[in-house]
Amino acid sequence: MINRVVDLVNELHEIATNQKFVIAIESYRGAKEVHVPFTDDFFKFFKQYDIQHRENDKYPFEAFVEIDGVKFFSLLTQKEYEEYVEKTA
């Protein structure tokens, strides 16, 4: 089992490094999330997405897509929201 976990983590690390993803799997709350920290990468990967308002001054919006139980998301500043979301609305 340990060897399988090591192999999976190494493979995920390679994917995350090459694609600039931050991958989180939290067994205690069942979360499977992939943070796409570069906003333009998120919008290149996903043409359809949802937007959620967040109670955060620096990043008041979250763009996200859920695929087969895995949430891909990017946090947006007000400026990024206006640039990427309002432009396409």
Rosetta blueprint (number, residue, H / E / L):
1 M L
2 I H
3 N H
4 R H
5 V H
6 V H
7 D H
8 L H
9 V H
10 N H
11 E H
12 L H
13 H H
14 E H
15 I H
16 A H
17 T H
18 N H
19 Q H
20 K L
21 F L
22 V E
23 I E
24 A E
25 I E
26 E E
27 S L
28 Y L
29 R L
30 G L
31 A E
32 K E
33 E E
34 V E
35 H E
36 V L
37 P L
38 F L
39 T H
40 D H
41 D H
42 F H
43 F H
44 K H
45 F H
46 F L
47 K L
48 Q L
49 Y L
50 D E
51 I E
52 Q E
53 H E
54 R L
55 E L
56 N L
57 D L
58 K L
59 Y L
60 P L
61 F E
62 E E
63 A E
64 F E
65 V E
66 E E
67 I E
68 D L
69 G L
70 V E
71 K E
72 F E
73 F E
74 S E
75 L E
76 L E
77 T L
78 Q H
79 K H
80 E H
81 Y H
82 E H
83 E H
84 Y H
85 V H
86 E H
87 K L
88 T L
89 A L
